[in-house]
């Protein structure tokens, strides 16, 4: 894509049904990765407008870890018939 293109990864761990819902807030956090801090901040603001907390989770290479969490959540959701997500603790709202 070139160095001028800002790629940001986010929302992998948010249940799809929650993203499609019109409820006022979604009970999980968003991990935002990307090599450009300003581009990550744009996505964090979009998540906030959708009622979610979002966090700078480092460079785009870290998206491998956030994607891996998705398969764990799918297994948990199947086992417990749930719509679980990720919550970051220890950071004030």
PyMOL Python script that loads the backbone (N, CA, C, O; Angstrom):
from pymol import cmd

cmd.read_pdbstr("""\
ATOM      1  N   UNK A   1       0.807  -1.200   0.000  1.00  0.00           N
ATOM      2  CA  UNK A   1       0.000   0.000   0.000  1.00  0.00           C
ATOM      3  C   UNK A   1       0.847   1.260   0.000  1.00  0.00           C
ATOM      4  O   UNK A   1       0.381   2.310  -0.441  1.00  0.00           O
ATOM      5  N   UNK A   2       2.043   1.185   0.469  1.00  0.00           N
ATOM      6  CA  UNK A   2       2.899   2.358   0.515  1.00  0.00           C
ATOM      7  C   UNK A   2       2.964   2.961   1.899  1.00  0.00           C
ATOM      8  O   UNK A   2       2.068   2.768   2.720  1.00  0.00           O
ATOM      9  N   UNK A   3       4.034   3.694   2.150  1.00  0.00           N
ATOM     10  CA  UNK A   3       4.246   4.275   3.474  1.00  0.00           C
ATOM     11  C   UNK A   3       3.289   5.408   3.786  1.00  0.00           C
ATOM     12  O   UNK A   3       3.103   5.743   4.956  1.00  0.00           O
ATOM     13  N   UNK A   4       2.674   6.011   2.773  1.00  0.00           N
ATOM     14  CA  UNK A   4       1.747   7.125   2.996  1.00  0.00           C
ATOM     15  C   UNK A   4       0.387   6.655   3.495  1.00  0.00           C
ATOM     16  O   UNK A   4      -0.397   7.454   4.007  1.00  0.00           O
ATOM     17  N   UNK A   5       0.103   5.369   3.350  1.00  0.00           N
ATOM     18  CA  UNK A   5      -1.197   4.824   3.730  1.00  0.00           C
ATOM     19  C   UNK A   5      -1.166   4.449   5.213  1.00  0.00           C
ATOM     20  O   UNK A   5      -0.266   3.744   5.669  1.00  0.00           O
ATOM     21  N   UNK A   6      -2.154   4.926   5.946  1.00  0.00           N
ATOM     22  CA  UNK A   6      -2.262   4.617   7.373  1.00  0.00           C
ATOM     23  C   UNK A   6      -3.249   3.476   7.571  1.00  0.00           C
ATOM     24  O   UNK A   6      -4.453   3.643   7.371  1.00  0.00           O
ATOM     25  N   UNK A   7      -2.738   2.325   7.961  1.00  0.00           N
ATOM     26  CA  UNK A   7      -3.574   1.157   8.219  1.00  0.00           C
ATOM     27  C   UNK A   7      -3.774   1.041   9.726  1.00  0.00           C
ATOM     28  O   UNK A   7      -2.819   1.088  10.500  1.00  0.00           O
ATOM     29  N   UNK A   8      -5.029   0.889  10.122  1.00  0.00           N
ATOM     30  CA  UNK A   8      -5.377   0.740  11.531  1.00  0.00           C
ATOM     31  C   UNK A   8      -6.234  -0.511  11.667  1.00  0.00           C
ATOM     32  O   UNK A   8      -7.096  -0.782  10.831  1.00  0.00           O
ATOM     33  N   UNK A   9      -5.987  -1.262  12.723  1.00  0.00           N
ATOM     34  CA  UNK A   9      -6.743  -2.479  12.992  1.00  0.00           C
ATOM     35  C   UNK A   9      -7.510  -2.293  14.298  1.00  0.00           C
ATOM     36  O   UNK A   9      -6.943  -1.871  15.306  1.00  0.00           O
ATOM     37  N   UNK A  10      -8.808  -2.614  14.272  1.00  0.00           N
ATOM     38  CA  UNK A  10      -9.644  -2.447  15.470  1.00  0.00           C
ATOM     39  C   UNK A  10     -10.937  -3.239  15.304  1.00  0.00           C
ATOM     40  O   UNK A  10     -11.250  -3.709  14.210  1.00  0.00           O
ATOM     41  N   UNK A  11     -11.671  -3.382  16.376  1.00  0.00           N
ATOM     42  CA  UNK A  11     -13.017  -3.959  16.427  1.00  0.00           C
ATOM     43  C   UNK A  11     -13.075  -5.470  16.209  1.00  0.00           C
ATOM     44  O   UNK A  11     -14.173  -6.021  16.127  1.00  0.00           O
ATOM     45  N   UNK A  12     -11.922  -6.170  16.110  1.00  0.00           N
ATOM     46  CA  UNK A  12     -11.976  -7.622  15.902  1.00  0.00           C
ATOM     47  C   UNK A  12     -12.634  -8.342  17.062  1.00  0.00           C
ATOM     48  O   UNK A  12     -13.265  -9.381  16.871  1.00  0.00           O
ATOM     49  N   UNK A  13     -12.494  -7.804  18.257  1.00  0.00           N
ATOM     50  CA  UNK A  13     -12.963  -8.491  19.454  1.00  0.00           C
ATOM     51  C   UNK A  13     -14.324  -8.024  19.932  1.00  0.00           C
ATOM     52  O   UNK A  13     -14.766  -8.408  21.015  1.00  0.00           O
ATOM     53  N   UNK A  14     -14.990  -7.206  19.142  1.00  0.00           N
ATOM     54  CA  UNK A  14     -16.325  -6.726  19.488  1.00  0.00           C
ATOM     55  C   UNK A  14     -17.336  -7.642  18.808  1.00  0.00           C
ATOM     56  O   UNK A  14     -17.273  -7.822  17.592  1.00  0.00           O
ATOM     57  N   UNK A  15     -18.268  -8.225  19.563  1.00  0.00           N
ATOM     58  CA  UNK A  15     -19.262  -9.111  18.941  1.00  0.00           C
ATOM     59  C   UNK A  15     -20.018  -8.400  17.814  1.00  0.00           C
ATOM     60  O   UNK A  15     -20.475  -7.269  17.979  1.00  0.00           O
ATOM     61  N   UNK A  16     -20.141  -9.068  16.683  1.00  0.00           N
ATOM     62  CA  UNK A  16     -20.791  -8.465  15.513  1.00  0.00           C
ATOM     63  C   UNK A  16     -22.212  -8.020  15.820  1.00  0.00           C
ATOM     64  O   UNK A  16     -22.645  -6.965  15.355  1.00  0.00           O
ATOM     65  N   UNK A  17     -22.948  -8.818  16.604  1.00  0.00           N
ATOM     66  CA  UNK A  17     -24.326  -8.430  16.910  1.00  0.00           C
ATOM     67  C   UNK A  17     -24.370  -7.142  17.727  1.00  0.00           C
ATOM     68  O   UNK A  17     -25.319  -6.366  17.614  1.00  0.00           O
ATOM     69  N   UNK A  18     -23.349  -6.914  18.549  1.00  0.00           N
ATOM     70  CA  UNK A  18     -23.298  -5.667  19.320  1.00  0.00           C
ATOM     71  C   UNK A  18     -23.045  -4.474  18.405  1.00  0.00           C
ATOM     72  O   UNK A  18     -23.612  -3.401  18.614  1.00  0.00           O
ATOM     73  N   UNK A  19     -22.203  -4.652  17.400  1.00  0.00           N
ATOM     74  CA  UNK A  19     -21.931  -3.565  16.453  1.00  0.00           C
ATOM     75  C   UNK A  19     -23.159  -3.223  15.622  1.00  0.00           C
ATOM     76  O   UNK A  19     -23.335  -2.075  15.214  1.00  0.00           O
ATOM     77  N   UNK A  20     -24.007  -4.211  15.372  1.00  0.00           N
ATOM     78  CA  UNK A  20     -25.204  -3.992  14.558  1.00  0.00           C
ATOM     79  C   UNK A  20     -26.373  -3.472  15.376  1.00  0.00           C
ATOM     80  O   UNK A  20     -27.361  -2.996  14.817  1.00  0.00           O
ATOM     81  N   UNK A  21     -26.270  -3.557  16.687  1.00  0.00           N
ATOM     82  CA  UNK A  21     -27.347  -3.130  17.569  1.00  0.00           C
ATOM     83  C   UNK A  21     -27.373  -1.612  17.687  1.00  0.00           C
ATOM     84  O   UNK A  21     -26.359  -0.943  17.484  1.00  0.00           O
ATOM     85  N   UNK A  22     -28.536  -1.082  18.015  1.00  0.00           N
ATOM     86  CA  UNK A  22     -28.664   0.356  18.218  1.00  0.00           C
ATOM     87  C   UNK A  22     -28.624   0.724  19.694  1.00  0.00           C
ATOM     88  O   UNK A  22     -29.003   1.836  20.062  1.00  0.00           O
ATOM     89  N   UNK A  23     -28.169  -0.195  20.548  1.00  0.00           N
ATOM     90  CA  UNK A  23     -28.067   0.110  21.974  1.00  0.00           C
ATOM     91  C   UNK A  23     -27.064   1.240  22.188  1.00  0.00           C
ATOM     92  O   UNK A  23     -26.196   1.480  21.348  1.00  0.00           O
ATOM     93  N   UNK A  24     -27.192   1.931  23.321  1.00  0.00           N
ATOM     94  CA  UNK A  24     -26.384   3.130  23.543  1.00  0.00           C
ATOM     95  C   UNK A  24     -24.918   2.839  23.853  1.00  0.00           C
ATOM     96  O   UNK A  24     -24.058   3.674  23.575  1.00  0.00           O
ATOM     97  N   UNK A  25     -24.617   1.680  24.420  1.00  0.00           N
ATOM     98  CA  UNK A  25     -23.217   1.362  24.689  1.00  0.00           C
ATOM     99  C   UNK A  25     -22.977  -0.129  24.508  1.00  0.00           C
ATOM    100  O   UNK A  25     -23.900  -0.940  24.588  1.00  0.00           O
ATOM    101  N   UNK A  26     -21.735  -0.466  24.265  1.00  0.00           N
ATOM    102  CA  UNK A  26     -21.335  -1.855  24.069  1.00  0.00           C
ATOM    103  C   UNK A  26     -20.386  -2.203  25.204  1.00  0.00           C
ATOM    104  O   UNK A  26     -19.440  -1.465  25.479  1.00  0.00           O
ATOM    105  N   UNK A  27     -20.643  -3.334  25.864  1.00  0.00           N
ATOM    106  CA  UNK A  27     -19.914  -3.701  27.072  1.00  0.00           C
ATOM    107  C   UNK A  27     -18.605  -4.423  26.764  1.00  0.00           C
ATOM    108  O   UNK A  27     -18.410  -5.566  27.177  1.00  0.00           O
ATOM    109  N   UNK A  28     -17.720  -3.764  26.046  1.00  0.00           N
ATOM    110  CA  UNK A  28     -16.376  -4.277  25.824  1.00  0.00           C
ATOM    111  C   UNK A  28     -15.495  -3.132  25.339  1.00  0.00           C
ATOM    112  O   UNK A  28     -15.986  -2.068  24.962  1.00  0.00           O
ATOM    113  N   UNK A  29     -14.208  -3.367  25.355  1.00  0.00           N
ATOM    114  CA  UNK A  29     -13.253  -2.361  24.918  1.00  0.00           C
ATOM    115  C   UNK A  29     -12.713  -2.724  23.542  1.00  0.00           C
ATOM    116  O   UNK A  29     -12.794  -3.873  23.107  1.00  0.00           O
ATOM    117  N   UNK A  30     -12.165  -1.727  22.871  1.00  0.00           N
ATOM    118  CA  UNK A  30     -11.609  -1.899  21.530  1.00  0.00           C
ATOM    119  C   UNK A  30     -10.101  -1.684  21.605  1.00  0.00           C
ATOM    120  O   UNK A  30      -9.632  -0.683  22.147  1.00  0.00           O
ATOM    121  N   UNK A  31      -9.355  -2.626  21.057  1.00  0.00           N
ATOM    122  CA  UNK A  31      -7.902  -2.509  20.974  1.00  0.00           C
ATOM    123  C   UNK A  31      -7.560  -1.997  19.581  1.00  0.00           C
ATOM    124  O   UNK A  31      -7.920  -2.616  18.580  1.00  0.00           O
ATOM    125  N   UNK A  32      -6.864  -0.867  19.520  1.00  0.00           N
ATOM    126  CA  UNK A  32      -6.585  -0.205  18.244  1.00  0.00           C
ATOM    127  C   UNK A  32      -5.082  -0.239  17.985  1.00  0.00           C
ATOM    128  O   UNK A  32      -4.296   0.300  18.765  1.00  0.00           O
ATOM    129  N   UNK A  33      -4.694  -0.875  16.887  1.00  0.00           N
ATOM    130  CA  UNK A  33      -3.285  -0.936  16.515  1.00  0.00           C
ATOM    131  C   UNK A  33      -3.070  -0.215  15.193  1.00  0.00           C
ATOM    132  O   UNK A  33      -3.964  -0.151  14.350  1.00  0.00           O
ATOM    133  N   UNK A  34      -1.882   0.321  15.032  1.00  0.00           N
ATOM    134  CA  UNK A  34      -1.520   1.009  13.797  1.00  0.00           C
ATOM    135  C   UNK A  34      -0.200   1.727  13.990  1.00  0.00           C
ATOM    136  O   UNK A  34       0.190   2.019  15.121  1.00  0.00           O
ATOM    137  N   UNK A  35       0.484   2.012  12.907  1.00  0.00           N
ATOM    138  CA  UNK A  35       1.793   2.644  12.998  1.00  0.00           C
ATOM    139  C   UNK A  35       1.724   4.159  13.127  1.00  0.00           C
ATOM    140  O   UNK A  35       2.735   4.798  13.415  1.00  0.00           O
ATOM    141  N   UNK A  36       0.555   4.740  12.919  1.00  0.00           N
ATOM    142  CA  UNK A  36       0.400   6.187  12.982  1.00  0.00           C
ATOM    143  C   UNK A  36      -0.521   6.537  14.146  1.00  0.00           C
ATOM    144  O   UNK A  36      -1.688   6.145  14.163  1.00  0.00           O
ATOM    145  N   UNK A  37       0.011   7.278  15.120  1.00  0.00           N
ATOM    146  CA  UNK A  37      -0.751   7.610  16.330  1.00  0.00           C
ATOM    147  C   UNK A  37      -2.011   8.398  15.985  1.00  0.00           C
ATOM    148  O   UNK A  37      -3.072   8.149  16.557  1.00  0.00           O
ATOM    149  N   UNK A  38      -1.905   9.343  15.057  1.00  0.00           N
ATOM    150  CA  UNK A  38      -3.071  10.160  14.696  1.00  0.00           C
ATOM    151  C   UNK A  38      -4.168   9.305  14.064  1.00  0.00           C
ATOM    152  O   UNK A  38      -5.350   9.518  14.335  1.00  0.00           O
ATOM    153  N   UNK A  39      -3.793   8.350  13.235  1.00  0.00           N
ATOM    154  CA  UNK A  39      -4.781   7.463  12.614  1.00  0.00           C
ATOM    155  C   UNK A  39      -5.460   6.598  13.672  1.00  0.00           C
ATOM    156  O   UNK A  39      -6.668   6.371  13.612  1.00  0.00           O
ATOM    157  N   UNK A  40      -4.684   6.116  14.638  1.00  0.00           N
ATOM    158  CA  UNK A  40      -5.279   5.343  15.735  1.00  0.00           C
ATOM    159  C   UNK A  40      -6.249   6.206  16.522  1.00  0.00           C
ATOM    160  O   UNK A  40      -7.311   5.735  16.928  1.00  0.00           O
ATOM    161  N   UNK A  41      -5.895   7.456  16.739  1.00  0.00           N
ATOM    162  CA  UNK A  41      -6.760   8.356  17.504  1.00  0.00           C
ATOM    163  C   UNK A  41      -8.098   8.571  16.801  1.00  0.00           C
ATOM    164  O   UNK A  41      -9.131   8.669  17.464  1.00  0.00           O
ATOM    165  N   UNK A  42      -8.099   8.646  15.474  1.00  0.00           N
ATOM    166  CA  UNK A  42      -9.353   8.782  14.719  1.00  0.00           C
ATOM    167  C   UNK A  42     -10.261   7.593  15.007  1.00  0.00           C
ATOM    168  O   UNK A  42     -11.457   7.770  15.239  1.00  0.00           O
ATOM    169  N   UNK A  43      -9.710   6.394  14.995  1.00  0.00           N
ATOM    170  CA  UNK A  43     -10.503   5.188  15.249  1.00  0.00           C
ATOM    171  C   UNK A  43     -10.968   5.152  16.705  1.00  0.00           C
ATOM    172  O   UNK A  43     -12.087   4.721  16.987  1.00  0.00           O
ATOM    173  N   UNK A  44     -10.132   5.593  17.612  1.00  0.00           N
ATOM    174  CA  UNK A  44     -10.524   5.647  19.025  1.00  0.00           C
ATOM    175  C   UNK A  44     -11.708   6.585  19.207  1.00  0.00           C
ATOM    176  O   UNK A  44     -12.623   6.279  19.971  1.00  0.00           O
ATOM    177  N   UNK A  45     -11.706   7.708  18.526  1.00  0.00           N
ATOM    178  CA  UNK A  45     -12.833   8.644  18.607  1.00  0.00           C
ATOM    179  C   UNK A  45     -14.102   8.035  18.003  1.00  0.00           C
ATOM    180  O   UNK A  45     -15.196   8.250  18.526  1.00  0.00           O
ATOM    181  N   UNK A  46     -13.968   7.282  16.915  1.00  0.00           N
ATOM    182  CA  UNK A  46     -15.130   6.596  16.324  1.00  0.00           C
ATOM    183  C   UNK A  46     -15.709   5.586  17.311  1.00  0.00           C
ATOM    184  O   UNK A  46     -16.927   5.487  17.459  1.00  0.00           O
ATOM    185  N   UNK A  47     -14.844   4.842  17.979  1.00  0.00           N
ATOM    186  CA  UNK A  47     -15.310   3.875  18.976  1.00  0.00           C
ATOM    187  C   UNK A  47     -16.032   4.591  20.113  1.00  0.00           C
ATOM    188  O   UNK A  47     -17.063   4.116  20.591  1.00  0.00           O
ATOM    189  N   UNK A  48     -15.499   5.724  20.544  1.00  0.00           N
ATOM    190  CA  UNK A  48     -16.133   6.488  21.623  1.00  0.00           C
ATOM    191  C   UNK A  48     -17.520   6.961  21.206  1.00  0.00           C
ATOM    192  O   UNK A  48     -18.449   6.938  22.014  1.00  0.00           O
ATOM    193  N   UNK A  49     -17.669   7.386  19.967  1.00  0.00           N
ATOM    194  CA  UNK A  49     -18.982   7.816  19.475  1.00  0.00           C
ATOM    195  C   UNK A  49     -19.974   6.663  19.457  1.00  0.00           C
ATOM    196  O   UNK A  49     -21.183   6.874  19.552  1.00  0.00           O
ATOM    197  N   UNK A  50     -19.457   5.438  19.335  1.00  0.00           N
ATOM    198  CA  UNK A  50     -20.311   4.249  19.349  1.00  0.00           C
ATOM    199  C   UNK A  50     -20.522   3.723  20.767  1.00  0.00           C
ATOM    200  O   UNK A  50     -21.143   2.676  20.952  1.00  0.00           O
ATOM    201  N   UNK A  51     -20.007   4.443  21.773  1.00  0.00           N
ATOM    202  CA  UNK A  51     -20.225   4.057  23.164  1.00  0.00           C
ATOM    203  C   UNK A  51     -19.224   3.083  23.734  1.00  0.00           C
ATOM    204  O   UNK A  51     -19.493   2.453  24.756  1.00  0.00           O
ATOM    205  N   UNK A  52     -18.069   2.943  23.097  1.00  0.00           N
ATOM    206  CA  UNK A  52     -17.057   2.002  23.575  1.00  0.00           C
ATOM    207  C   UNK A  52     -15.795   2.731  24.004  1.00  0.00           C
ATOM    208  O   UNK A  52     -15.470   3.799  23.485  1.00  0.00           O
ATOM    209  N   UNK A  53     -15.092   2.140  24.954  1.00  0.00           N
ATOM    210  CA  UNK A  53     -13.753   2.623  25.272  1.00  0.00           C
ATOM    211  C   UNK A  53     -12.798   1.974  24.281  1.00  0.00           C
ATOM    212  O   UNK A  53     -12.971   0.813  23.910  1.00  0.00           O
ATOM    213  N   UNK A  54     -11.801   2.719  23.858  1.00  0.00           N
ATOM    214  CA  UNK A  54     -10.802   2.174  22.944  1.00  0.00           C
ATOM    215  C   UNK A  54      -9.424   2.606  23.416  1.00  0.00           C
ATOM    216  O   UNK A  54      -9.260   3.661  24.028  1.00  0.00           O
ATOM    217  N   UNK A  55      -8.438   1.772  23.120  1.00  0.00           N
ATOM    218  CA  UNK A  55      -7.093   2.005  23.618  1.00  0.00           C
ATOM    219  C   UNK A  55      -6.059   1.856  22.517  1.00  0.00           C
ATOM    220  O   UNK A  55      -6.164   0.986  21.652  1.00  0.00           O
ATOM    221  N   UNK A  56      -5.043   2.737  22.568  1.00  0.00           N
ATOM    222  CA  UNK A  56      -3.876   2.583  21.701  1.00  0.00           C
ATOM    223  C   UNK A  56      -3.194   1.283  22.120  1.00  0.00           C
ATOM    224  O   UNK A  56      -2.748   1.157  23.261  1.00  0.00           O
ATOM    225  N   UNK A  57      -3.110   0.324  21.212  1.00  0.00           N
ATOM    226  CA  UNK A  57      -2.513  -0.979  21.527  1.00  0.00           C
ATOM    227  C   UNK A  57      -1.209  -1.204  20.764  1.00  0.00           C
ATOM    228  O   UNK A  57      -0.779  -2.342  20.574  1.00  0.00           O
ATOM    229  N   UNK A  58      -0.587  -0.109  20.328  1.00  0.00           N
ATOM    230  CA  UNK A  58       0.724  -0.214  19.707  1.00  0.00           C
ATOM    231  C   UNK A  58       0.690  -0.309  18.196  1.00  0.00           C
ATOM    232  O   UNK A  58      -0.329  -0.029  17.565  1.00  0.00           O
ATOM    233  N   UNK A  59       1.820  -0.708  17.618  1.00  0.00           N
ATOM    234  CA  UNK A  59       1.956  -0.735  16.158  1.00  0.00           C
ATOM    235  C   UNK A  59       1.091  -1.816  15.510  1.00  0.00           C
ATOM    236  O   UNK A  59       0.572  -2.708  16.182  1.00  0.00           O
ATOM    237  N   UNK A  60       0.954  -1.715  14.210  1.00  0.00           N
ATOM    238  CA  UNK A  60       0.097  -2.631  13.445  1.00  0.00           C
ATOM    239  C   UNK A  60       0.533  -4.084  13.634  1.00  0.00           C
ATOM    240  O   UNK A  60      -0.296  -4.989  13.539  1.00  0.00           O
ATOM    241  N   UNK A  61       1.807  -4.321  13.898  1.00  0.00           N
ATOM    242  CA  UNK A  61       2.272  -5.697  14.132  1.00  0.00           C
ATOM    243  C   UNK A  61       1.560  -6.344  15.316  1.00  0.00           C
ATOM    244  O   UNK A  61       1.437  -7.568  15.365  1.00  0.00           O
ATOM    245  N   UNK A  62       1.093  -5.548  16.263  1.00  0.00           N
ATOM    246  CA  UNK A  62       0.358  -6.083  17.414  1.00  0.00           C
ATOM    247  C   UNK A  62      -1.028  -6.594  17.040  1.00  0.00           C
ATOM    248  O   UNK A  62      -1.672  -7.267  17.845  1.00  0.00           O
ATOM    249  N   UNK A  63      -1.495  -6.290  15.843  1.00  0.00           N
ATOM    250  CA  UNK A  63      -2.820  -6.777  15.438  1.00  0.00           C
ATOM    251  C   UNK A  63      -2.854  -8.301  15.364  1.00  0.00           C
ATOM    252  O   UNK A  63      -3.925  -8.901  15.449  1.00  0.00           O
ATOM    253  N   UNK A  64      -1.698  -8.925  15.207  1.00  0.00           N
ATOM    254  CA  UNK A  64      -1.633 -10.394  15.234  1.00  0.00           C
ATOM    255  C   UNK A  64      -2.163 -10.903  16.575  1.00  0.00           C
ATOM    256  O   UNK A  64      -2.899 -11.889  16.622  1.00  0.00           O
ATOM    257  N   UNK A  65      -1.791 -10.233  17.656  1.00  0.00           N
ATOM    258  CA  UNK A  65      -2.252 -10.647  18.986  1.00  0.00           C
ATOM    259  C   UNK A  65      -3.742 -10.394  19.157  1.00  0.00           C
ATOM    260  O   UNK A  65      -4.444 -11.229  19.728  1.00  0.00           O
ATOM    261  N   UNK A  66      -4.240  -9.260  18.675  1.00  0.00           N
ATOM    262  CA  UNK A  66      -5.670  -8.983  18.823  1.00  0.00           C
ATOM    263  C   UNK A  66      -6.495  -9.953  17.991  1.00  0.00           C
ATOM    264  O   UNK A  66      -7.577 -10.362  18.411  1.00  0.00           O
ATOM    265  N   UNK A  67      -6.003 -10.324  16.823  1.00  0.00           N
ATOM    266  CA  UNK A  67      -6.704 -11.319  16.001  1.00  0.00           C
ATOM    267  C   UNK A  67      -6.726 -12.670  16.701  1.00  0.00           C
ATOM    268  O   UNK A  67      -7.727 -13.384  16.634  1.00  0.00           O
ATOM    269  N   UNK A  68      -5.638 -13.026  17.368  1.00  0.00           N
ATOM    270  CA  UNK A  68      -5.589 -14.309  18.082  1.00  0.00           C
ATOM    271  C   UNK A  68      -6.617 -14.349  19.206  1.00  0.00           C
ATOM    272  O   UNK A  68      -7.186 -15.404  19.486  1.00  0.00           O
ATOM    273  N   UNK A  69      -6.860 -13.215  19.851  1.00  0.00           N
ATOM    274  CA  UNK A  69      -7.882 -13.168  20.897  1.00  0.00           C
ATOM    275  C   UNK A  69      -9.266 -13.485  20.339  1.00  0.00           C
ATOM    276  O   UNK A  69     -10.116 -14.028  21.045  1.00  0.00           O
ATOM    277  N   UNK A  70      -9.486 -13.150  19.090  1.00  0.00           N
ATOM    278  CA  UNK A  70     -10.793 -13.388  18.471  1.00  0.00           C
ATOM    279  C   UNK A  70     -11.145 -14.871  18.476  1.00  0.00           C
ATOM    280  O   UNK A  70     -12.278 -15.234  18.794  1.00  0.00           O
ATOM    281  N   UNK A  71     -10.194 -15.730  18.128  1.00  0.00           N
ATOM    282  CA  UNK A  71     -10.493 -17.169  18.116  1.00  0.00           C
ATOM    283  C   UNK A  71     -10.785 -17.679  19.525  1.00  0.00           C
ATOM    284  O   UNK A  71     -11.608 -18.577  19.699  1.00  0.00           O
ATOM    285  N   UNK A  72     -10.119 -17.115  20.528  1.00  0.00           N
ATOM    286  CA  UNK A  72     -10.426 -17.489  21.911  1.00  0.00           C
ATOM    287  C   UNK A  72     -11.839 -17.072  22.289  1.00  0.00           C
ATOM    288  O   UNK A  72     -12.576 -17.843  22.904  1.00  0.00           O
ATOM    289  N   UNK A  73     -12.216 -15.853  21.922  1.00  0.00           N
ATOM    290  CA  UNK A  73     -13.569 -15.375  22.229  1.00  0.00           C
ATOM    291  C   UNK A  73     -14.632 -16.216  21.536  1.00  0.00           C
ATOM    292  O   UNK A  73     -15.683 -16.487  22.117  1.00  0.00           O
ATOM    293  N   UNK A  74     -14.374 -16.626  20.315  1.00  0.00           N
ATOM    294  CA  UNK A  74     -15.336 -17.473  19.598  1.00  0.00           C
ATOM    295  C   UNK A  74     -15.538 -18.781  20.359  1.00  0.00           C
ATOM    296  O   UNK A  74     -16.670 -19.237  20.521  1.00  0.00           O
ATOM    297  N   UNK A  75     -14.455 -19.382  20.822  1.00  0.00           N
ATOM    298  CA  UNK A  75     -14.565 -20.627  21.592  1.00  0.00           C
ATOM    299  C   UNK A  75     -15.334 -20.412  22.888  1.00  0.00           C
ATOM    300  O   UNK A  75     -16.191 -21.220  23.244  1.00  0.00           O
ATOM    301  N   UNK A  76     -15.033 -19.331  23.593  1.00  0.00           N
ATOM    302  CA  UNK A  76     -15.743 -19.013  24.835  1.00  0.00           C
ATOM    303  C   UNK A  76     -17.223 -18.787  24.559  1.00  0.00           C
ATOM    304  O   UNK A  76     -18.079 -19.294  25.284  1.00  0.00           O
ATOM    305  N   UNK A  77     -17.521 -18.031  23.517  1.00  0.00           N
ATOM    306  CA  UNK A  77     -18.916 -17.727  23.193  1.00  0.00           C
ATOM    307  C   UNK A  77     -19.700 -18.978  22.818  1.00  0.00           C
ATOM    308  O   UNK A  77     -20.867 -19.113  23.187  1.00  0.00           O
ATOM    309  N   UNK A  78     -19.069 -19.890  22.091  1.00  0.00           N
ATOM    310  CA  UNK A  78     -19.746 -21.143  21.745  1.00  0.00           C
ATOM    311  C   UNK A  78     -20.014 -21.969  22.999  1.00  0.00           C
ATOM    312  O   UNK A  78     -21.119 -22.478  23.191  1.00  0.00           O
ATOM    313  N   UNK A  79     -19.011 -22.096  23.838  1.00  0.00           N
ATOM    314  CA  UNK A  79     -19.125 -22.930  25.037  1.00  0.00           C
ATOM    315  C   UNK A  79     -20.171 -22.396  26.003  1.00  0.00           C
ATOM    316  O   UNK A  79     -20.951 -23.164  26.568  1.00  0.00           O
ATOM    317  N   UNK A  80     -20.189 -21.082  26.193  1.00  0.00           N
ATOM    318  CA  UNK A  80     -21.069 -20.481  27.191  1.00  0.00           C
ATOM    319  C   UNK A  80     -22.293 -19.803  26.583  1.00  0.00           C
ATOM    320  O   UNK A  80     -23.054 -19.134  27.282  1.00  0.00           O
ATOM    321  N   UNK A  81     -22.476 -19.981  25.273  1.00  0.00           N
ATOM    322  CA  UNK A  81     -23.613 -19.365  24.574  1.00  0.00           C
ATOM    323  C   UNK A  81     -23.722 -17.887  24.959  1.00  0.00           C
ATOM    324  O   UNK A  81     -24.760 -17.415  25.421  1.00  0.00           O
ATOM    325  N   UNK A  82     -22.614 -17.181  24.750  1.00  0.00           N
ATOM    326  CA  UNK A  82     -22.502 -15.784  25.176  1.00  0.00           C
ATOM    327  C   UNK A  82     -22.068 -14.904  24.012  1.00  0.00           C
ATOM    328  O   UNK A  82     -21.881 -15.375  22.891  1.00  0.00           O
ATOM    329  N   UNK A  83     -21.915 -13.649  24.296  1.00  0.00           N
ATOM    330  CA  UNK A  83     -21.410 -12.659  23.338  1.00  0.00           C
ATOM    331  C   UNK A  83     -20.316 -11.863  24.046  1.00  0.00           C
ATOM    332  O   UNK A  83     -20.408 -10.642  24.178  1.00  0.00           O
ATOM    333  N   UNK A  84     -19.277 -12.570  24.501  1.00  0.00           N
ATOM    334  CA  UNK A  84     -18.241 -11.939  25.309  1.00  0.00           C
ATOM    335  C   UNK A  84     -17.320 -11.062  24.473  1.00  0.00           C
ATOM    336  O   UNK A  84     -17.227 -11.194  23.253  1.00  0.00           O
ATOM    337  N   UNK A  85     -16.651 -10.170  25.174  1.00  0.00           N
ATOM    338  CA  UNK A  85     -15.682  -9.284  24.546  1.00  0.00           C
ATOM    339  C   UNK A  85     -14.505  -9.096  25.487  1.00  0.00           C
ATOM    340  O   UNK A  85     -14.389  -9.794  26.494  1.00  0.00           O
ATOM    341  N   UNK A  86     -13.649  -8.171  25.164  1.00  0.00           N
ATOM    342  CA  UNK A  86     -12.456  -7.887  25.954  1.00  0.00           C
ATOM    343  C   UNK A  86     -12.696  -6.629  26.787  1.00  0.00           C
ATOM    344  O   UNK A  86     -13.280  -5.659  26.302  1.00  0.00           O
ATOM    345  N   UNK A  87     -12.245  -6.650  28.035  1.00  0.00           N
ATOM    346  CA  UNK A  87     -12.313  -5.465  28.901  1.00  0.00           C
ATOM    347  C   UNK A  87     -10.909  -5.231  29.466  1.00  0.00           C
ATOM    348  O   UNK A  87     -10.317  -6.138  30.050  1.00  0.00           O
ATOM    349  N   UNK A  88     -10.387  -4.037  29.295  1.00  0.00           N
ATOM    350  CA  UNK A  88      -9.094  -3.655  29.848  1.00  0.00           C
ATOM    351  C   UNK A  88      -9.340  -3.097  31.249  1.00  0.00           C
ATOM    352  O   UNK A  88     -10.144  -2.182  31.427  1.00  0.00           O
ATOM    353  N   UNK A  89      -8.650  -3.650  32.230  1.00  0.00           N
ATOM    354  CA  UNK A  89      -8.841  -3.208  33.612  1.00  0.00           C
ATOM    355  C   UNK A  89      -7.665  -2.347  34.059  1.00  0.00           C
ATOM    356  O   UNK A  89      -6.597  -2.355  33.447  1.00  0.00           O
ATOM    357  N   UNK A  90      -7.886  -1.610  35.133  1.00  0.00           N
ATOM    358  CA  UNK A  90      -6.822  -0.820  35.721  1.00  0.00           C
ATOM    359  C   UNK A  90      -6.637   0.557  35.106  1.00  0.00           C
ATOM    360  O   UNK A  90      -5.762   1.313  35.529  1.00  0.00           O
ATOM    361  N   UNK A  91      -7.452   0.892  34.112  1.00  0.00           N
ATOM    362  CA  UNK A  91      -7.399   2.210  33.482  1.00  0.00           C
ATOM    363  C   UNK A  91      -8.730   2.895  33.754  1.00  0.00           C
ATOM    364  O   UNK A  91      -9.776   2.377  33.361  1.00  0.00           O
ATOM    365  N   UNK A  92      -8.715   4.044  34.415  1.00  0.00           N
ATOM    366  CA  UNK A  92      -9.975   4.729  34.737  1.00  0.00           C
ATOM    367  C   UNK A  92     -10.754   5.121  33.478  1.00  0.00           C
ATOM    368  O   UNK A  92     -10.174   5.370  32.421  1.00  0.00           O
ATOM    369  N   UNK A  93     -12.061   5.169  33.618  1.00  0.00           N
ATOM    370  CA  UNK A  93     -12.893   5.573  32.479  1.00  0.00           C
ATOM    371  C   UNK A  93     -12.939   7.074  32.349  1.00  0.00           C
ATOM    372  O   UNK A  93     -13.593   7.596  31.446  1.00  0.00           O
TER     373      UNK A  93
END
""", "prot")
cmd.dss("prot")
cmd.show_as("cartoon", "prot")
cmd.util.cbc("prot")
cmd.orient("prot")
